[in-house]
Amino acid sequence: FNPGGTLFISSASFGDAASLAAVNTSIGAAAGALSAMFTHTIIDERKTGIVTYDLTSTMNGCLTGLVAITAPCATVEPWAAFVIGMIAGWVYLAGSFLLVRLKIDDAVDAIPVHFGGGLWG
């Protein structure tokens, strides 16, 4: 999505920007998934005493990382894409826990993923 758009609207000489966009998009998604998964695991383990890995938090953290890195994907360094994605995972978890606390029904956590990730990115 991100590198394809770069190549579609520009000439082939912008290959460096497209490749940076591809790398940063992948890094942001992976960092969001990992930070959401491990943070949720730590929080859950402290509450219940049982270590579990929640696939829903992992995938929504990945999506939040993708949303957050979409705007700056061709303009930031790869280390910054990692930081953006990592914080995006935490933004997702905070938004998801907030919706539960406020008793707002969002079955697929679309609000924390898109609103939270877009706000952070």
CNS distance restraints for C-alpha pairs under 8 A (distance, minus, plus):
assign (resid   1 and name CA) (resid   5 and name CA) 6.14 0.50 0.50
assign (resid   2 and name CA) (resid   6 and name CA) 6.57 0.50 0.50
assign (resid   2 and name CA) (resid  18 and name CA) 7.58 0.50 0.50
assign (resid   2 and name CA) (resid  21 and name CA) 6.04 0.50 0.50
assign (resid   2 and name CA) (resid  22 and name CA) 6.66 0.50 0.50
assign (resid   2 and name CA) (resid  25 and name CA) 7.27 0.50 0.50
assign (resid   2 and name CA) (resid  70 and name CA) 6.72 0.50 0.50
assign (resid   2 and name CA) (resid  73 and name CA) 7.35 0.50 0.50
assign (resid   3 and name CA) (resid   7 and name CA) 6.38 0.50 0.50
assign (resid   3 and name CA) (resid  17 and name CA) 7.64 0.50 0.50
assign (resid   3 and name CA) (resid  18 and name CA) 4.34 0.50 0.50
assign (resid   3 and name CA) (resid  19 and name CA) 6.56 0.50 0.50
assign (resid   3 and name CA) (resid  20 and name CA) 7.90 0.50 0.50
assign (resid   3 and name CA) (resid  21 and name CA) 5.25 0.50 0.50
assign (resid   3 and name CA) (resid  22 and name CA) 5.38 0.50 0.50
assign (resid   4 and name CA) (resid   8 and name CA) 6.04 0.50 0.50
assign (resid   4 and name CA) (resid  18 and name CA) 7.16 0.50 0.50
assign (resid   5 and name CA) (resid   9 and name CA) 6.29 0.50 0.50
assign (resid   6 and name CA) (resid  10 and name CA) 6.26 0.50 0.50
assign (resid   6 and name CA) (resid  14 and name CA) 7.52 0.50 0.50
assign (resid   6 and name CA) (resid  17 and name CA) 7.21 0.50 0.50
assign (resid   6 and name CA) (resid  18 and name CA) 5.60 0.50 0.50
assign (resid   7 and name CA) (resid  11 and name CA) 6.48 0.50 0.50
assign (resid   7 and name CA) (resid  12 and name CA) 6.62 0.50 0.50
assign (resid   7 and name CA) (resid  14 and name CA) 6.88 0.50 0.50
assign (resid   7 and name CA) (resid  15 and name CA) 7.11 0.50 0.50
assign (resid   7 and name CA) (resid  18 and name CA) 6.39 0.50 0.50
assign (resid  10 and name CA) (resid  14 and name CA) 6.60 0.50 0.50
assign (resid  14 and name CA) (resid  18 and name CA) 6.47 0.50 0.50
assign (resid  15 and name CA) (resid  19 and name CA) 6.07 0.50 0.50
assign (resid  16 and name CA) (resid  20 and name CA) 6.13 0.50 0.50
assign (resid  17 and name CA) (resid  21 and name CA) 6.07 0.50 0.50
assign (resid  17 and name CA) (resid  74 and name CA) 5.59 0.50 0.50
assign (resid  18 and name CA) (resid  22 and name CA) 6.24 0.50 0.50
assign (resid  18 and name CA) (resid  74 and name CA) 7.01 0.50 0.50
assign (resid  19 and name CA) (resid  23 and name CA) 6.22 0.50 0.50
assign (resid  20 and name CA) (resid  24 and name CA) 5.98 0.50 0.50
assign (resid  20 and name CA) (resid  73 and name CA) 7.25 0.50 0.50
assign (resid  20 and name CA) (resid  74 and name CA) 5.68 0.50 0.50
assign (resid  20 and name CA) (resid  78 and name CA) 7.91 0.50 0.50
assign (resid  21 and name CA) (resid  25 and name CA) 5.91 0.50 0.50
assign (resid  21 and name CA) (resid  73 and name CA) 4.80 0.50 0.50
assign (resid  21 and name CA) (resid  74 and name CA) 4.49 0.50 0.50
assign (resid  21 and name CA) (resid  75 and name CA) 7.97 0.50 0.50
assign (resid  22 and name CA) (resid  26 and name CA) 6.29 0.50 0.50
assign (resid  22 and name CA) (resid  73 and name CA) 7.82 0.50 0.50
assign (resid  23 and name CA) (resid  27 and name CA) 6.18 0.50 0.50
assign (resid  23 and name CA) (resid  78 and name CA) 7.20 0.50 0.50
assign (resid  24 and name CA) (resid  28 and name CA) 5.92 0.50 0.50
assign (resid  24 and name CA) (resid  69 and name CA) 7.33 0.50 0.50
assign (resid  24 and name CA) (resid  73 and name CA) 5.58 0.50 0.50
assign (resid  24 and name CA) (resid  74 and name CA) 7.46 0.50 0.50
assign (resid  24 and name CA) (resid  76 and name CA) 7.80 0.50 0.50
assign (resid  24 and name CA) (resid  77 and name CA) 7.59 0.50 0.50
assign (resid  24 and name CA) (resid  78 and name CA) 5.54 0.50 0.50
assign (resid  24 and name CA) (resid  81 and name CA) 5.41 0.50 0.50
assign (resid  24 and name CA) (resid  82 and name CA) 7.77 0.50 0.50
assign (resid  25 and name CA) (resid  29 and name CA) 6.22 0.50 0.50
assign (resid  25 and name CA) (resid  66 and name CA) 6.36 0.50 0.50
assign (resid  25 and name CA) (resid  69 and name CA) 6.16 0.50 0.50
assign (resid  25 and name CA) (resid  70 and name CA) 6.99 0.50 0.50
assign (resid  25 and name CA) (resid  73 and name CA) 6.17 0.50 0.50
assign (resid  25 and name CA) (resid  81 and name CA) 7.51 0.50 0.50
assign (resid  26 and name CA) (resid  30 and name CA) 6.18 0.50 0.50
assign (resid  26 and name CA) (resid  66 and name CA) 7.99 0.50 0.50
assign (resid  27 and name CA) (resid  31 and name CA) 6.01 0.50 0.50
assign (resid  27 and name CA) (resid  78 and name CA) 7.19 0.50 0.50
assign (resid  27 and name CA) (resid  81 and name CA) 6.14 0.50 0.50
assign (resid  27 and name CA) (resid  82 and name CA) 5.66 0.50 0.50
assign (resid  27 and name CA) (resid  85 and name CA) 7.25 0.50 0.50
assign (resid  28 and name CA) (resid  32 and name CA) 6.11 0.50 0.50
assign (resid  28 and name CA) (resid  62 and name CA) 7.82 0.50 0.50
assign (resid  28 and name CA) (resid  65 and name CA) 5.10 0.50 0.50
assign (resid  28 and name CA) (resid  66 and name CA) 6.10 0.50 0.50
assign (resid  28 and name CA) (resid  68 and name CA) 7.75 0.50 0.50
assign (resid  28 and name CA) (resid  69 and name CA) 5.95 0.50 0.50
assign (resid  28 and name CA) (resid  81 and name CA) 5.12 0.50 0.50
assign (resid  28 and name CA) (resid  82 and name CA) 5.29 0.50 0.50
assign (resid  28 and name CA) (resid  83 and name CA) 7.73 0.50 0.50
assign (resid  28 and name CA) (resid  84 and name CA) 6.42 0.50 0.50
assign (resid  28 and name CA) (resid  85 and name CA) 4.09 0.50 0.50
assign (resid  28 and name CA) (resid  86 and name CA) 7.30 0.50 0.50
assign (resid  29 and name CA) (resid  33 and name CA) 6.23 0.50 0.50
assign (resid  29 and name CA) (resid  61 and name CA) 7.65 0.50 0.50
assign (resid  29 and name CA) (resid  62 and name CA) 4.60 0.50 0.50
assign (resid  29 and name CA) (resid  63 and name CA) 6.57 0.50 0.50
assign (resid  29 and name CA) (resid  64 and name CA) 7.47 0.50 0.50
assign (resid  29 and name CA) (resid  65 and name CA) 4.53 0.50 0.50
assign (resid  29 and name CA) (resid  66 and name CA) 4.99 0.50 0.50
assign (resid  29 and name CA) (resid  69 and name CA) 7.96 0.50 0.50
assign (resid  29 and name CA) (resid  85 and name CA) 6.09 0.50 0.50
assign (resid  30 and name CA) (resid  34 and name CA) 6.16 0.50 0.50
assign (resid  30 and name CA) (resid  62 and name CA) 6.12 0.50 0.50
assign (resid  30 and name CA) (resid  65 and name CA) 7.48 0.50 0.50
assign (resid  30 and name CA) (resid  85 and name CA) 7.27 0.50 0.50
assign (resid  31 and name CA) (resid  35 and name CA) 5.97 0.50 0.50
assign (resid  31 and name CA) (resid  62 and name CA) 7.37 0.50 0.50
assign (resid  31 and name CA) (resid  65 and name CA) 7.01 0.50 0.50
assign (resid  31 and name CA) (resid  82 and name CA) 5.62 0.50 0.50
assign (resid  31 and name CA) (resid  83 and name CA) 7.57 0.50 0.50
assign (resid  31 and name CA) (resid  85 and name CA) 4.81 0.50 0.50
assign (resid  31 and name CA) (resid  86 and name CA) 4.79 0.50 0.50
assign (resid  31 and name CA) (resid  89 and name CA) 7.47 0.50 0.50
assign (resid  32 and name CA) (resid  36 and name CA) 6.06 0.50 0.50
assign (resid  32 and name CA) (resid  58 and name CA) 7.83 0.50 0.50
assign (resid  32 and name CA) (resid  61 and name CA) 4.76 0.50 0.50
assign (resid  32 and name CA) (resid  62 and name CA) 4.81 0.50 0.50
assign (resid  32 and name CA) (resid  63 and name CA) 7.58 0.50 0.50
assign (resid  32 and name CA) (resid  64 and name CA) 6.58 0.50 0.50
assign (resid  32 and name CA) (resid  65 and name CA) 4.57 0.50 0.50
assign (resid  32 and name CA) (resid  66 and name CA) 7.89 0.50 0.50
assign (resid  32 and name CA) (resid  85 and name CA) 4.38 0.50 0.50
assign (resid  32 and name CA) (resid  86 and name CA) 4.74 0.50 0.50
assign (resid  32 and name CA) (resid  87 and name CA) 7.06 0.50 0.50
assign (resid  32 and name CA) (resid  88 and name CA) 5.63 0.50 0.50
assign (resid  32 and name CA) (resid  89 and name CA) 4.25 0.50 0.50
assign (resid  32 and name CA) (resid  90 and name CA) 7.79 0.50 0.50
assign (resid  33 and name CA) (resid  37 and name CA) 6.03 0.50 0.50
assign (resid  33 and name CA) (resid  57 and name CA) 7.62 0.50 0.50
assign (resid  33 and name CA) (resid  58 and name CA) 4.65 0.50 0.50
assign (resid  33 and name CA) (resid  59 and name CA) 6.07 0.50 0.50
assign (resid  33 and name CA) (resid  60 and name CA) 7.22 0.50 0.50
assign (resid  33 and name CA) (resid  61 and name CA) 4.46 0.50 0.50
assign (resid  33 and name CA) (resid  62 and name CA) 4.10 0.50 0.50
assign (resid  33 and name CA) (resid  63 and name CA) 7.78 0.50 0.50
assign (resid  33 and name CA) (resid  65 and name CA) 7.28 0.50 0.50
assign (resid  33 and name CA) (resid  86 and name CA) 7.92 0.50 0.50
assign (resid  33 and name CA) (resid  89 and name CA) 6.38 0.50 0.50
assign (resid  34 and name CA) (resid  38 and name CA) 6.02 0.50 0.50
assign (resid  34 and name CA) (resid  58 and name CA) 6.67 0.50 0.50
assign (resid  34 and name CA) (resid  61 and name CA) 7.58 0.50 0.50
assign (resid  34 and name CA) (resid  62 and name CA) 7.83 0.50 0.50
assign (resid  34 and name CA) (resid  86 and name CA) 7.52 0.50 0.50
assign (resid  34 and name CA) (resid  89 and name CA) 7.64 0.50 0.50
assign (resid  35 and name CA) (resid  39 and name CA) 5.80 0.50 0.50
assign (resid  35 and name CA) (resid  61 and name CA) 7.42 0.50 0.50
assign (resid  35 and name CA) (resid  86 and name CA) 5.37 0.50 0.50
assign (resid  35 and name CA) (resid  87 and name CA) 7.63 0.50 0.50
assign (resid  35 and name CA) (resid  89 and name CA) 5.36 0.50 0.50
assign (resid  35 and name CA) (resid  90 and name CA) 6.71 0.50 0.50
assign (resid  36 and name CA) (resid  40 and name CA) 5.87 0.50 0.50
assign (resid  36 and name CA) (resid  57 and name CA) 5.96 0.50 0.50
assign (resid  36 and name CA) (resid  58 and name CA) 5.64 0.50 0.50
assign (resid  36 and name CA) (resid  61 and name CA) 5.20 0.50 0.50
assign (resid  36 and name CA) (resid  86 and name CA) 7.81 0.50 0.50
assign (resid  36 and name CA) (resid  89 and name CA) 4.50 0.50 0.50
assign (resid  36 and name CA) (resid  90 and name CA) 5.95 0.50 0.50
assign (resid  36 and name CA) (resid  92 and name CA) 7.46 0.50 0.50
assign (resid  36 and name CA) (resid  93 and name CA) 6.58 0.50 0.50
assign (resid  37 and name CA) (resid  41 and name CA) 6.10 0.50 0.50
assign (resid  37 and name CA) (resid  53 and name CA) 6.46 0.50 0.50
assign (resid  37 and name CA) (resid  54 and name CA) 6.47 0.50 0.50
assign (resid  37 and name CA) (resid  55 and name CA) 7.50 0.50 0.50
assign (resid  37 and name CA) (resid  57 and name CA) 5.91 0.50 0.50
assign (resid  37 and name CA) (resid  58 and name CA) 4.73 0.50 0.50
assign (resid  37 and name CA) (resid  61 and name CA) 7.49 0.50 0.50
assign (resid  38 and name CA) (resid  42 and name CA) 6.19 0.50 0.50
assign (resid  38 and name CA) (resid  53 and name CA) 7.61 0.50 0.50
assign (resid  39 and name CA) (resid  43 and name CA) 6.20 0.50 0.50
assign (resid  39 and name CA) (resid  90 and name CA) 7.61 0.50 0.50
assign (resid  40 and name CA) (resid  44 and name CA) 5.93 0.50 0.50
assign (resid  40 and name CA) (resid  53 and name CA) 7.69 0.50 0.50
assign (resid  40 and name CA) (resid  54 and name CA) 7.35 0.50 0.50
assign (resid  40 and name CA) (resid  57 and name CA) 7.17 0.50 0.50
assign (resid  40 and name CA) (resid  93 and name CA) 7.47 0.50 0.50
assign (resid  41 and name CA) (resid  45 and name CA) 5.93 0.50 0.50
assign (resid  41 and name CA) (resid  51 and name CA) 6.31 0.50 0.50
assign (resid  41 and name CA) (resid  52 and name CA) 5.85 0.50 0.50
assign (resid  41 and name CA) (resid  53 and name CA) 5.72 0.50 0.50
assign (resid  41 and name CA) (resid  54 and name CA) 7.25 0.50 0.50
assign (resid  42 and name CA) (resid  46 and name CA) 6.22 0.50 0.50
assign (resid  42 and name CA) (resid  51 and name CA) 7.66 0.50 0.50
assign (resid  43 and name CA) (resid  47 and name CA) 6.38 0.50 0.50
assign (resid  44 and name CA) (resid  48 and name CA) 6.01 0.50 0.50
assign (resid  44 and name CA) (resid  49 and name CA) 7.49 0.50 0.50
assign (resid  44 and name CA) (resid  50 and name CA) 7.27 0.50 0.50
assign (resid  44 and name CA) (resid  51 and name CA) 7.09 0.50 0.50
assign (resid  44 and name CA) (resid  52 and name CA) 7.34 0.50 0.50
assign (resid  45 and name CA) (resid  49 and name CA) 4.65 0.50 0.50
assign (resid  45 and name CA) (resid  50 and name CA) 5.00 0.50 0.50
assign (resid  45 and name CA) (resid  51 and name CA) 5.07 0.50 0.50
assign (resid  45 and name CA) (resid  52 and name CA) 7.29 0.50 0.50
assign (resid  46 and name CA) (resid  50 and name CA) 7.94 0.50 0.50
assign (resid  54 and name CA) (resid  58 and name CA) 6.37 0.50 0.50
assign (resid  55 and name CA) (resid  59 and name CA) 6.11 0.50 0.50
assign (resid  56 and name CA) (resid  60 and name CA) 6.04 0.50 0.50
assign (resid  57 and name CA) (resid  61 and name CA) 5.80 0.50 0.50
assign (resid  57 and name CA) (resid  93 and name CA) 7.49 0.50 0.50
assign (resid  58 and name CA) (resid  62 and name CA) 6.22 0.50 0.50
assign (resid  59 and name CA) (resid  63 and name CA) 6.26 0.50 0.50
assign (resid  60 and name CA) (resid  64 and name CA) 6.04 0.50 0.50
assign (resid  60 and name CA) (resid  92 and name CA) 7.33 0.50 0.50
assign (resid  60 and name CA) (resid 109 and name CA) 7.60 0.50 0.50
assign (resid  60 and name CA) (resid 113 and name CA) 6.40 0.50 0.50
assign (resid  61 and name CA) (resid  65 and name CA) 6.10 0.50 0.50
assign (resid  61 and name CA) (resid  88 and name CA) 6.96 0.50 0.50
assign (resid  61 and name CA) (resid  89 and name CA) 4.55 0.50 0.50
assign (resid  61 and name CA) (resid  90 and name CA) 7.84 0.50 0.50
assign (resid  61 and name CA) (resid  92 and name CA) 6.13 0.50 0.50
assign (resid  61 and name CA) (resid  93 and name CA) 7.73 0.50 0.50
assign (resid  61 and name CA) (resid 113 and name CA) 7.43 0.50 0.50
assign (resid  62 and name CA) (resid  66 and name CA) 6.31 0.50 0.50
assign (resid  62 and name CA) (resid  89 and name CA) 7.22 0.50 0.50
assign (resid  63 and name CA) (resid  67 and name CA) 6.21 0.50 0.50
assign (resid  63 and name CA) (resid 113 and name CA) 6.48 0.50 0.50
assign (resid  64 and name CA) (resid  68 and name CA) 6.07 0.50 0.50
assign (resid  64 and name CA) (resid  85 and name CA) 7.68 0.50 0.50
assign (resid  64 and name CA) (resid  88 and name CA) 5.76 0.50 0.50
assign (resid  64 and name CA) (resid  89 and name CA) 6.43 0.50 0.50
assign (resid  64 and name CA) (resid  92 and name CA) 6.44 0.50 0.50
assign (resid  64 and name CA) (resid 112 and name CA) 7.78 0.50 0.50
assign (resid  64 and name CA) (resid 113 and name CA) 4.69 0.50 0.50
assign (resid  64 and name CA) (resid 114 and name CA) 6.61 0.50 0.50
assign (resid  64 and name CA) (resid 116 and name CA) 7.52 0.50 0.50
assign (resid  64 and name CA) (resid 117 and name CA) 4.90 0.50 0.50
assign (resid  64 and name CA) (resid 118 and name CA) 8.00 0.50 0.50
assign (resid  65 and name CA) (resid  69 and name CA) 6.13 0.50 0.50
assign (resid  65 and name CA) (resid  84 and name CA) 7.21 0.50 0.50
assign (resid  65 and name CA) (resid  85 and name CA) 4.45 0.50 0.50
assign (resid  65 and name CA) (resid  86 and name CA) 7.34 0.50 0.50
assign (resid  65 and name CA) (resid  88 and name CA) 5.23 0.50 0.50
assign (resid  65 and name CA) (resid  89 and name CA) 6.43 0.50 0.50
assign (resid  65 and name CA) (resid 117 and name CA) 6.77 0.50 0.50
assign (resid  66 and name CA) (resid  70 and name CA) 6.10 0.50 0.50
assign (resid  66 and name CA) (resid  85 and name CA) 7.51 0.50 0.50
assign (resid  67 and name CA) (resid 113 and name CA) 7.47 0.50 0.50
assign (resid  67 and name CA) (resid 114 and name CA) 6.50 0.50 0.50
assign (resid  67 and name CA) (resid 117 and name CA) 5.36 0.50 0.50
assign (resid  67 and name CA) (resid 118 and name CA) 5.83 0.50 0.50
assign (resid  67 and name CA) (resid 121 and name CA) 7.00 0.50 0.50
assign (resid  68 and name CA) (resid  84 and name CA) 6.85 0.50 0.50
assign (resid  68 and name CA) (resid  85 and name CA) 6.87 0.50 0.50
assign (resid  68 and name CA) (resid  88 and name CA) 6.46 0.50 0.50
assign (resid  68 and name CA) (resid 117 and name CA) 4.71 0.50 0.50
assign (resid  68 and name CA) (resid 118 and name CA) 5.41 0.50 0.50
assign (resid  68 and name CA) (resid 119 and name CA) 7.64 0.50 0.50
assign (resid  68 and name CA) (resid 120 and name CA) 6.04 0.50 0.50
assign (resid  68 and name CA) (resid 121 and name CA) 3.74 0.50 0.50
assign (resid  69 and name CA) (resid  73 and name CA) 5.38 0.50 0.50
assign (resid  69 and name CA) (resid  81 and name CA) 6.67 0.50 0.50
assign (resid  69 and name CA) (resid  84 and name CA) 6.71 0.50 0.50
assign (resid  69 and name CA) (resid  85 and name CA) 6.91 0.50 0.50
assign (resid  69 and name CA) (resid 121 and name CA) 5.85 0.50 0.50
assign (resid  70 and name CA) (resid 121 and name CA) 7.42 0.50 0.50
assign (resid  71 and name CA) (resid 121 and name CA) 6.73 0.50 0.50
assign (resid  72 and name CA) (resid  76 and name CA) 6.09 0.50 0.50
assign (resid  72 and name CA) (resid 121 and name CA) 7.49 0.50 0.50
assign (resid  73 and name CA) (resid  81 and name CA) 7.37 0.50 0.50
assign (resid  76 and name CA) (resid  80 and name CA) 6.09 0.50 0.50
assign (resid  76 and name CA) (resid  81 and name CA) 6.64 0.50 0.50
assign (resid  77 and name CA) (resid  81 and name CA) 6.49 0.50 0.50
assign (resid  78 and name CA) (resid  82 and name CA) 6.42 0.50 0.50
assign (resid  79 and name CA) (resid  83 and name CA) 6.50 0.50 0.50
assign (resid  80 and name CA) (resid  84 and name CA) 6.05 0.50 0.50
assign (resid  81 and name CA) (resid  85 and name CA) 6.05 0.50 0.50
assign (resid  82 and name CA) (resid  86 and name CA) 6.01 0.50 0.50
assign (resid  83 and name CA) (resid  87 and name CA) 6.14 0.50 0.50
assign (resid  84 and name CA) (resid  88 and name CA) 6.05 0.50 0.50
assign (resid  84 and name CA) (resid 121 and name CA) 7.15 0.50 0.50
assign (resid  85 and name CA) (resid  89 and name CA) 6.39 0.50 0.50
assign (resid  86 and name CA) (resid  90 and name CA) 6.82 0.50 0.50
assign (resid  87 and name CA) (resid  91 and name CA) 6.13 0.50 0.50
assign (resid  88 and name CA) (resid  92 and name CA) 6.14 0.50 0.50
assign (resid  88 and name CA) (resid 116 and name CA) 7.76 0.50 0.50
assign (resid  88 and name CA) (resid 117 and name CA) 5.88 0.50 0.50
assign (resid  88 and name CA) (resid 120 and name CA) 6.79 0.50 0.50
assign (resid  88 and name CA) (resid 121 and name CA) 7.87 0.50 0.50
assign (resid  89 and name CA) (resid  93 and name CA) 6.42 0.50 0.50
assign (resid  90 and name CA) (resid  94 and name CA) 6.13 0.50 0.50
assign (resid  91 and name CA) (resid  95 and name CA) 6.08 0.50 0.50
assign (resid  91 and name CA) (resid 112 and name CA) 7.41 0.50 0.50
assign (resid  91 and name CA) (resid 116 and name CA) 6.12 0.50 0.50
assign (resid  91 and name CA) (resid 117 and name CA) 6.95 0.50 0.50
assign (resid  91 and name CA) (resid 120 and name CA) 7.61 0.50 0.50
assign (resid  92 and name CA) (resid  96 and name CA) 6.03 0.50 0.50
assign (resid  92 and name CA) (resid 112 and name CA) 5.12 0.50 0.50
assign (resid  92 and name CA) (resid 113 and name CA) 5.79 0.50 0.50
assign (resid  92 and name CA) (resid 116 and name CA) 6.31 0.50 0.50
assign (resid  92 and name CA) (resid 117 and name CA) 7.02 0.50 0.50
assign (resid  93 and name CA) (resid  97 and name CA) 6.06 0.50 0.50
assign (resid  93 and name CA) (resid 112 and name CA) 7.72 0.50 0.50
assign (resid  94 and name CA) (resid  98 and name CA) 6.03 0.50 0.50
assign (resid  95 and name CA) (resid  99 and name CA) 6.23 0.50 0.50
assign (resid  95 and name CA) (resid 111 and name CA) 7.74 0.50 0.50
assign (resid  95 and name CA) (resid 112 and name CA) 4.84 0.50 0.50
assign (resid  95 and name CA) (resid 116 and name CA) 6.75 0.50 0.50
assign (resid  96 and name CA) (resid 100 and name CA) 6.46 0.50 0.50
assign (resid  96 and name CA) (resid 109 and name CA) 6.47 0.50 0.50
assign (resid  96 and name CA) (resid 112 and name CA) 5.84 0.50 0.50
assign (resid  97 and name CA) (resid 101 and name CA) 6.18 0.50 0.50
assign (resid  98 and name CA) (resid 102 and name CA) 6.08 0.50 0.50
assign (resid  99 and name CA) (resid 103 and name CA) 5.92 0.50 0.50
assign (resid  99 and name CA) (resid 104 and name CA) 5.14 0.50 0.50
assign (resid  99 and name CA) (resid 105 and name CA) 7.29 0.50 0.50
assign (resid  99 and name CA) (resid 106 and name CA) 7.60 0.50 0.50
assign (resid 100 and name CA) (resid 104 and name CA) 6.23 0.50 0.50
assign (resid 100 and name CA) (resid 105 and name CA) 7.63 0.50 0.50
assign (resid 106 and name CA) (resid 110 and name CA) 6.73 0.50 0.50
assign (resid 106 and name CA) (resid 111 and name CA) 7.18 0.50 0.50
assign (resid 109 and name CA) (resid 113 and name CA) 6.33 0.50 0.50
assign (resid 110 and name CA) (resid 114 and name CA) 5.90 0.50 0.50
assign (resid 110 and name CA) (resid 115 and name CA) 7.78 0.50 0.50
assign (resid 111 and name CA) (resid 115 and name CA) 5.26 0.50 0.50
assign (resid 111 and name CA) (resid 116 and name CA) 6.88 0.50 0.50
assign (resid 112 and name CA) (resid 116 and name CA) 4.71 0.50 0.50
assign (resid 112 and name CA) (resid 117 and name CA) 6.89 0.50 0.50
assign (resid 113 and name CA) (resid 117 and name CA) 5.46 0.50 0.50
assign (resid 113 and name CA) (resid 118 and name CA) 7.92 0.50 0.50
assign (resid 114 and name CA) (resid 118 and name CA) 5.62 0.50 0.50
assign (resid 115 and name CA) (resid 119 and name CA) 5.91 0.50 0.50
assign (resid 116 and name CA) (resid 120 and name CA) 6.14 0.50 0.50
assign (resid 117 and name CA) (resid 121 and name CA) 5.89 0.50 0.50
